[in-house]
């Protein structure tokens, strides 16, 4: 037998040798801290996240940025456009210190300002549509996975119907016949609300299937059985036991769904059924640039580059977030 440790008077336990030498105690880390450490090591994902934050700040501060570096987005500068060819007189699409991205053909509007203001529409629709999809998909996915049986069958078949629905055709048909005023909204506000509803409501089955599968696995875990044995009711189990363990897949899928919604909104604007002129949108600018790309390609470059870089940044950040929250997915 080993000799018992001798403790000083008044002490209740022996301190580790590292503490006696003045070294720092080893502290435990939460799951969030561990995920953040992994994410910090992924420089590509971190760069994508920084760009996303800068993009959000740019959209929020659009009036300030345009006031400092540009001109009002709907202000004409026809003196900068050739009267015969209807294209900017200056080279490279009219780029200069006053017009950083050049000017549009025909009317001479500032492309830089319209790109900045176009980010507001793209991000607003993408974020709100994603939020709607996440809320519906999470609720129905958790309910289907936890209860199973007839409830699961009904919700799963509903998912199949929504996934088979021709969303783009329906969106073009519905947005194209939007009245001038309805539900207390009118003009661009009504059109934006309809687009958000269409994209968000018909995209929920994608996240719904993911949450359903995760819930099917979690409902058989020991902590759920322990909660049941202690008399916990179903709402408590769903909200306090299952939902916190679903935050990771919800966050990851939301970051990957946002760029998809940005592309969908840009596609609707490109086809002429999105937010209407003169409101600046990236898809609408691409649609206008399609007839000028041979003689003024810079008009098409900037909105196309804005969509490409934004979608790429969200995808890179989403992939990195997925790896940080679930290393087994690598």
URZIJO-V56635 format. One record per helix or strand of 2 or more residues. SS is the DSSP state (~ for helix, > for strand). FROM is the first residue (numbers start at 1). TO is the last residue. If there is no record, write none. Layout:
BEGIN
ss:from:to
SS:FROM:TO
SS:FROM:TO
END
This chain:
BEGIN
ss:from:to
~:17:20
~:31:41
~:43:60
~:62:69
~:78:80
~:91:94
~:111:147
~:149:164
~:167:176
>:181:182
>:185:186
~:188:202
~:204:218
~:222:229
~:234:270
~:282:289
~:298:325
~:327:329
END
